[in-house]
């Protein structure tokens, strides 16, 4: 199922990971929330990690959680942020696990899609 709206032409599963990413951001009070979907359909949700000795974006954290849980690939990734574009570092993390064609969706805090690119 593909939905056309302020979210562009996204399927229900892509809207789901945007919603999960948005929820993680709000619930944890962090600058970014992210969610990734692996090859089996499992999702991994994370927020920004900012410790003195460890700093990871929300998307890097979600990818790390997927890897740590045994994911072999990614179908899609979403990040909710005030940023205007998905960072090169975030896209690289998605590319490392999912490959260059993996969709990376960037939504604003309101959940509206701002950018849909590939991990490239």
Secondary structure by P-SEA (a helix, b strand, c coil): cccccccccccaaaaaaaaaaaaaaaaacccccccccccccbbbbbcccccccccccaaaaaaaaaaaaccccccbbbbbcccccccaaaaaaaaacccccbbbbbbccccccccccccc
